[in-house]
Amino acid sequence: MANRRNKAQLGTKQLQEPQRSTVSPEDSTDAAQPDSSGRPLGGEERGDHVAQEAEEAVRQELPDVEADEASGEAEGKWGDWPFRVVKTNEDLLALGEWLQALGNEVEKIPVGIAANDVNLAFATKTQGWFLPVRTPLAQSILPNVLTKERVAPALVARDTATLVETMGSWLGMDSPKLLPSIIHDMTALEYTTGRAVARGLSPLKDALDCAAVGPTLAMEAPKFYHRVAMPLIRHNAGPMDLGELGEQMQVVGPARWTITYDYLLLRVLTYYTKDPTMTHWFNENQNPLENFSSYLETDSTTAISFLLWMICGEDDTLVARLYPERMSSMPAAPKLIKALHIEKKLPNLQMGLMRLMEEYTTGRRAETLYNRRSPWGLRPEELLHFSIMGSVCDILDVLVATLLLPKYGSENHWLIEAKDKGYPHWLRAQVVGYNGREPMEWQRELEALSHLNNPLGQVPLDGKVAVD
């Protein structure tokens, strides 16, 4: 993810101004609906097989293209895969025609694209092109070919935000115009499928990897990737970076609105463990953090640290790695507190967590509420944390992405942390924005939207909406 993203989630603390709706027609249904457990995206065995087949095309040791360029050859091959180095204006015109032909196809062939400060590369699974230098003719031909509405090629990028920034420098083009042409993002695919993608490749290898692996991973990706991750990736790669909330407040808008979610971590934990006592707290609008602290007979700061210890599978080292700032408030004997209070007062919470740990120990993979999948090789304690905290992040991402849908059309909205109480997003998160619509009408729509189709079942999200 780009540096300005919150590493824990796709939804950012400060989102840029949306340029247009980025949800394709086939994905225009409500993003708030999680996948069913039996979604037809292919089993793990099939997914593993097809992904490995695609990766074989680019995982072999290949000579760097710079070596071929130095040899003076305008054409080269990696095995049976040919590529062409652009050395003349005629080569550049041929590249433009090649990209234009791919864009005119009824079913477009995905084209991998990669760039750095000095090189630009394009690739399909059958051919590649490499531009070793910038030229005025490239700035004249490529922007129109890559951004022309309906006939631009279907591009696959490693990291969309980085690519559009680089392409703005490379081609002198208005970089956001490139966003609608990008159909897949390898970083988003890694985030949603849990499959590691390559890093540090030379541009031509990078483009080939995107073309060969990206579309295959997209076939097995959950709906979250298409309906939430890609709209947010495009949205975050837009032109505006408004900085901290103080700067965002300078945006001129007739109505400021907020949606606030409190105690999302406790809500998600209650959903996963199905603890009836905690469910009762939420249904009766009681303060769950106060109740939890009272059950532990401790203050809220210590209770929060103990809660993190529980969702980290009672692993002190994992808590220290993920939440080092919480170690100073960690109780001296958390296992004793668990035995004295949790097992006696909230036994279903304890049994629910044990059930999840057994499931992850056996299955060795985990999914979030919206079916985003864990990376391979995580320990059961890490999988437990991934499923619970990852679901918190997914809920917030779904909200921010849903607001981009045409039927809502929100302008200028951001996910922020509630700094007034020093709460992180998993205890209090707010989406803040501005809208020119009639305030009461917009408030009613936001109130309906804030439920997100009740993804936690009997545990309400209880989003609080305010419109100035």
C-alpha positions in Angstrom: 0.0 0.0 0.0 1.1 3.6 -0.5 2.6 5.3 2.5 -0.5 7.5 3.1 -2.6 4.4 3.7 -3.3 2.9 7.1 -1.5 -0.4 6.9 -4.2 -2.1 8.8 -6.8 -1.5 6.2 -7.6 -0.2 2.8 -9.8 2.6 4.1 -7.6 5.5 4.9 -7.5 8.1 7.6 -7.7 10.7 4.8 -9.3 9.7 1.5 -8.9 11.9 -1.5 -11.7 13.5 -3.4 -13.4 10.9 -5.6 -13.3 11.6 -9.3 -16.2 9.4 -10.4 -17.9 6.2 -9.6 -15.4 3.4 -9.9 -17.7 0.4 -9.4 -18.2 -1.4 -12.7 -21.7 -2.4 -13.7 -21.3 -6.0 -12.8 -20.2 -4.9 -9.3 -22.8 -2.2 -8.7 -24.7 -4.2 -6.1 -24.5 -3.3 -2.5 -20.9 -3.7 -1.3 -22.1 -4.3 2.2 -23.2 -7.9 1.7 -20.5 -10.5 2.7 -19.9 -13.5 0.5 -21.8 -16.6 1.4 -19.7 -19.5 2.7 -20.3 -21.4 -0.5 -19.4 -18.7 -3.0 -18.4 -20.2 -6.4 -14.9 -18.9 -6.4 -13.1 -22.2 -6.5 -11.8 -24.4 -3.7 -8.3 -24.0 -2.2 -7.0 -26.9 -4.2 -8.2 -25.5 -7.5 -7.0 -22.0 -6.6 -3.6 -23.3 -5.6 -3.2 -25.2 -8.8 -4.1 -22.4 -11.2 -2.1 -19.8 -9.3 1.0 -22.0 -9.4 0.5 -22.6 -13.1 0.4 -18.8 -13.8 3.3 -18.1 -11.5 5.5 -20.6 -13.4 5.6 -18.1 -16.3 7.5 -15.5 -14.3 9.1 -17.3 -11.4 12.0 -18.7 -13.5 15.3 -17.0 -13.4 15.3 -14.6 -16.3 18.0 -12.3 -17.6 17.4 -8.6 -16.9 16.2 -6.7 -20.0 19.0 -4.1 -19.5 21.4 -6.8 -20.7 19.5 -7.2 -23.9 19.3 -3.5 -24.4 23.1 -3.2 -24.0 23.6 -5.8 -26.6 22.0 -3.5 -29.2 19.2 -5.9 -30.0 15.7 -4.4 -30.6 14.0 -7.8 -30.0 14.7 -10.5 -27.5 13.2 -13.6 -25.9 12.9 -15.1 -22.4 12.3 -18.7 -23.2 9.4 -18.7 -25.7 8.2 -15.2 -24.6 9.2 -12.4 -27.0 9.7 -8.8 -26.1 10.7 -5.7 -28.1 12.8 -2.8 -27.0 11.6 0.6 -28.3 14.6 2.3 -29.9 13.1 4.3 -32.7 10.0 6.4 -33.5 8.7 3.6 -35.7 9.0 1.2 -32.7 7.0 3.6 -30.6 4.3 3.9 -33.2 4.1 0.1 -33.4 3.7 0.0 -29.6 0.9 2.5 -29.8 -0.8 0.4 -32.4 -0.4 -2.7 -30.4 -2.0 -1.1 -27.3 -4.8 0.3 -29.4 -5.5 -3.1 -31.0 -5.7 -4.7 -27.5 -8.1 -1.9 -26.3 -10.4 -2.5 -29.3 -10.9 -6.2 -28.5 -14.4 -7.1 -27.4 -12.9 -9.2 -24.6 -9.8 -7.3 -23.6 -6.6 -9.2 -22.9 -5.1 -7.9 -19.6 -1.9 -5.9 -20.1 0.6 -5.7 -17.3 2.2 -2.3 -16.9 5.2 -1.2 -14.8 7.3 1.9 -14.6 10.1 3.5 -12.7 11.9 6.8 -13.1 13.7 5.7 -16.3 11.9 2.6 -17.7 8.4 1.8 -18.8 7.1 -1.7 -19.8 4.0 -3.4 -21.1 3.3 -7.1 -21.3 0.7 -9.7 -22.1 1.3 -13.4 -21.6 2.4 -13.6 -25.2 4.5 -10.4 -25.8 6.3 -7.6 -24.1 7.4 -4.0 -24.8 10.2 -2.1 -23.1 10.8 1.7 -23.3 14.3 2.5 -21.9 14.1 6.3 -22.3 11.6 9.1 -22.2 10.8 10.8 -25.5 8.4 13.6 -26.6 6.7 11.2 -29.0 5.9 8.9 -26.1 4.3 11.8 -24.3 2.3 12.5 -27.5 1.1 9.0 -28.3 0.7 6.9 -25.1 -1.5 9.2 -22.9 -4.3 9.1 -25.5 -4.0 5.4 -26.1 -4.0 4.5 -22.4 -6.9 6.7 -21.4 -9.3 6.8 -24.3 -12.7 6.0 -23.1 -14.0 2.5 -23.9 -11.0 1.6 -26.1 -8.1 1.9 -23.6 -6.4 -1.4 -22.9 -7.2 -3.2 -19.6 -4.2 -2.6 -17.4 -2.9 -4.6 -14.4 -0.6 -2.8 -12.0 1.6 -3.7 -9.1 0.6 -0.7 -7.0 -1.9 1.7 -8.6 -1.0 4.8 -6.5 2.7 4.4 -7.2 2.0 3.8 -10.9 -0.2 6.8 -11.6 2.3 9.0 -9.8 5.2 7.7 -11.9 3.2 7.8 -15.1 2.3 11.4 -14.4 6.0 12.1 -14.4 6.8 9.8 -17.3 4.2 10.9 -19.8 3.4 14.4 -18.5 -0.2 13.3 -18.3 -3.1 13.9 -15.9 -2.4 10.8 -13.9 -6.0 10.2 -12.6 -7.2 9.7 -16.2 -5.3 6.4 -16.1 -7.4 5.0 -13.2 -10.4 3.8 -15.1 -8.1 1.7 -17.3 -6.6 -0.2 -14.4 -8.7 -3.4 -13.8 -6.5 -5.2 -11.3 -4.0 -4.2 -8.6 -1.5 -6.8 -7.4 -1.2 -5.3 -3.9 -5.0 -5.4 -3.5 -5.0 -9.0 -4.7 -2.4 -9.9 -2.1 -4.4 -8.1 0.6 -7.6 -9.9 -0.2 -6.4 -13.4 -1.3 -3.6 -13.8 1.2 -1.2 -14.9 -1.6 2.2 -13.3 -1.6 3.1 -11.4 -4.8 6.5 -10.6 -6.2 8.5 -7.5 -5.1 11.5 -5.7 -6.5 11.2 -6.9 -10.1 12.7 -5.0 -13.1 9.9 -3.2 -15.1 9.6 -5.8 -17.9 9.5 -8.7 -15.4 7.0 -6.8 -13.3 4.7 -6.2 -16.2 4.9 -9.8 -17.2 4.2 -10.9 -13.7 1.1 -8.6 -13.5 -0.2 -9.9 -16.8 0.3 -13.6 -16.0 -0.5 -13.8 -12.3 -3.0 -10.9 -11.7 -6.0 -12.1 -13.7 -5.7 -15.6 -12.3 -5.6 -14.3 -8.7 -8.6 -12.1 -9.5 -10.6 -15.2 -10.5 -10.3 -16.6 -7.0 -10.5 -13.3 -5.1 -13.5 -12.7 -2.9 -16.2 -10.2 -3.8 -14.5 -7.8 -1.3 -11.7 -7.4 -3.8 -14.0 -6.3 -6.7 -16.6 -4.3 -4.8 -14.5 -2.7 -2.0 -10.7 -3.0 -2.5 -10.5 -1.9 -6.1 -12.8 1.1 -5.7 -10.8 2.2 -2.7 -7.5 1.6 -4.5 -8.6 3.9 -7.3 -10.1 6.4 -4.9 -6.9 6.6 -2.8 -4.8 7.1 -6.0 -6.7 10.2 -6.8 -5.0 13.6 -7.1 -5.9 15.2 -3.7 -4.0 14.6 -0.5 -5.7 16.8 2.1 -3.5 15.9 5.0 -4.8 15.9 8.5 -8.4 16.7 9.5 -7.5 20.3 10.2 -6.7 20.7 6.5 -9.7 18.7 5.4 -12.0 21.0 7.3 -11.0 23.8 4.8 -13.0 22.0 2.1 -15.9 24.1 1.2 -19.2 22.3 1.7 -22.7 23.3 2.8 -23.2 20.4 5.2 -20.7 18.4 7.3 -21.7 14.9 8.3 -20.2 12.1 10.4 -20.9 8.4 10.9 -19.4 7.2 14.2 -18.9 3.5 15.2 -18.1 2.8 18.8 -16.5 -0.5 20.1 -16.2 -2.3 16.8 -13.7 -4.7 18.2 -16.0 -5.7 21.0 -18.9 -6.0 18.6 -16.9 -8.3 16.2 -15.6 -10.3 19.1 -19.1 -10.9 20.3 -20.3 -11.9 16.9 -17.5 -14.5 16.5 -17.8 -16.0 20.0 -21.6 -15.6 20.2 -21.4 -14.7 23.9 -25.0 -14.0 25.1 -24.0 -11.7 27.9 -22.1 -9.4 25.6 -24.8 -9.6 23.0 -27.2 -8.4 25.6 -25.0 -5.4 26.4 -25.2 -4.2 22.8 -28.9 -4.9 22.4 -29.7 -2.9 25.6 -27.4 0.0 24.5 -25.1 -0.6 27.5 -21.5 0.5 27.5 -19.6 -2.7 26.7 -16.2 -1.4 27.7 -17.5 -0.2 31.1 -19.2 -3.6 31.6 -16.1 -5.6 30.5 -13.9 -3.5 32.8 -16.3 -4.1 35.7 -16.3 -7.8 35.1 -12.5 -7.8 35.2 -12.5 -5.5 38.2 -10.0 -3.2 36.6 -9.9 0.1 34.8 -10.7 0.5 31.1 -7.1 1.0 30.0 -6.0 -2.3 31.5 -9.2 -4.0 30.2 -8.4 -2.9 26.6 -4.9 -4.3 26.9 -6.3 -7.6 28.3 -8.8 -7.7 25.4 -6.0 -7.4 22.9 -4.1 -10.2 24.7 -7.2 -12.4 24.3 -7.6 -11.8 20.5 -3.9 -12.4 20.1 -4.4 -15.9 21.3 -3.0 -15.1 24.8 0.4 -14.6 23.1 2.5 -12.0 24.9 5.0 -11.7 22.1 2.3 -11.1 19.5 0.8 -8.3 21.6 4.2 -6.8 22.1 4.9 -6.9 18.3 1.5 -5.5 17.2 0.6 -3.2 20.1 3.8 -2.2 21.8 2.2 0.9 23.2 -0.2 -1.3 25.2 2.4 -3.3 27.0 2.8 -0.8 29.8 -0.9 -1.3 30.8 -0.9 -5.0 30.4 -2.0 -6.8 33.7 0.9 -8.6 35.4 -1.0 -11.9 35.4 -3.5 -12.0 32.5 -4.0 -15.8 32.8 -5.0 -15.4 36.4 -7.5 -12.7 35.5 -8.9 -15.0 32.8 -9.3 -17.8 35.3 -10.9 -15.6 38.0 -13.2 -13.5 35.8 -13.6 -14.6 32.2 -14.1 -18.3 32.8 -16.6 -17.6 35.5 -18.5 -14.6 34.3 -18.1 -14.8 30.5 -17.6 -18.5 29.8 -19.0 -18.4 26.3 -16.4 -15.8 25.3 -13.7 -18.1 26.5 -15.2 -21.2 24.8 -15.8 -19.2 21.5 -12.1 -18.2 21.4 -11.0 -21.7 22.1 -13.2 -23.0 19.3 -11.7 -20.5 16.8 -8.2 -21.5 17.9 -9.0 -25.2 17.3 -10.4 -24.3 13.9 -7.4 -22.3 12.9 -5.0 -24.9 14.2 -6.6 -27.5 12.0 -7.4 -25.5 8.9 -4.2 -23.3 9.0 -6.1 -20.5 7.2 -8.6 -17.9 8.4 -11.1 -15.5 6.7 -12.5 -12.2 7.8 -16.2 -11.4 8.0 -16.1 -10.4 4.3 -14.0 -13.5 3.2 -10.7 -11.7 2.9 -8.2 -14.5 3.4 -5.2 -14.8 5.6 -1.6 -15.2 4.3 -0.1 -18.7 4.4 2.2 -19.6 7.3 0.5 -17.7 10.1 0.3 -19.3 13.5 -3.1 -20.0 15.1 -2.7 -17.0 17.4 -2.0 -14.8 14.4 -4.9 -16.2 12.5 -7.2 -15.4 15.4 -6.1 -11.8 15.4 -6.4 -11.6 11.6 -10.0 -12.8 11.5 -11.2 -10.5 14.3 -9.2 -7.3 13.8 -9.3 -7.8 10.0 -13.1 -7.9 10.2 -13.1 -4.6 12.0 -11.1 -3.1 9.2 -13.3 -4.7 6.5 -16.5 -3.1 8.0 -14.9 0.4 7.8 -13.6 -0.3 4.3 -17.1 -1.4 3.2 -18.7 1.8 4.5 -16.2 4.1 2.8 -16.5 2.1 -0.5 -20.3 2.0 -0.4 -20.4 5.8 -0.1 -18.7 5.9 -3.5 -21.6 4.1 -5.2 -23.6 6.2 -7.7 -26.8 6.0 -5.6 -25.0 7.7 -2.7 -22.4 9.8 -4.6 -20.7 11.2 -1.5 -18.2 14.0 -2.1 -15.1 14.4 0.1 -15.3 11.8 2.8 -12.6 10.4 5.0 -12.2 7.7 7.6 -10.5 9.2 10.7 -9.6 8.2 14.2 -11.4 9.8 17.1 -8.6 11.8 18.7 -10.8 13.4 21.3 -10.6 10.3 23.5 -7.4 8.9 22.0 -9.3 5.9 20.8 -7.9 3.8 17.8 -10.3 2.9 15.0 -11.2 -0.4 16.6 -12.7 1.4 19.6 -14.1 4.5 17.9 -14.0 5.3 14.1 -15.6 8.1 12.3 -16.3 8.8 8.6 -16.4 12.5 8.1 -17.4 14.3 5.0 -19.3 17.1 3.2 -22.3 16.9 1.0 -24.4 19.4 -0.9 -27.7 17.5 -0.6 -30.6 18.5 1.6 -29.4 17.7 5.2 -32.4 15.8 6.5 -32.7 13.7 3.4 -29.0 12.9 3.4 -29.2 12.1 7.2 -31.9 9.5 6.6 -29.9 7.9 3.8 -26.8 7.7 6.0 -28.7 6.2 8.9 -30.0 3.5 6.6 -26.6 2.9 5.1 -24.8 2.8 8.5 -26.3 -0.6 9.3 -24.5 -2.1 6.3 -27.1 -4.9 6.0 -26.4 -6.0 9.6 -23.2 -8.1 8.9 -22.9 -9.0 12.6 -26.4 -10.5 12.9 -27.8 -10.0 16.4 -25.0 -7.6 17.3 -25.9 -4.2 16.0 -23.3 -1.9 14.4 -25.2 1.1 15.9 -23.7 3.7 13.7 -24.4 7.3 15.0 -25.1 9.8 12.2 -24.9 13.5 12.6 -25.5 16.1 9.9 -24.7 19.8 10.6 
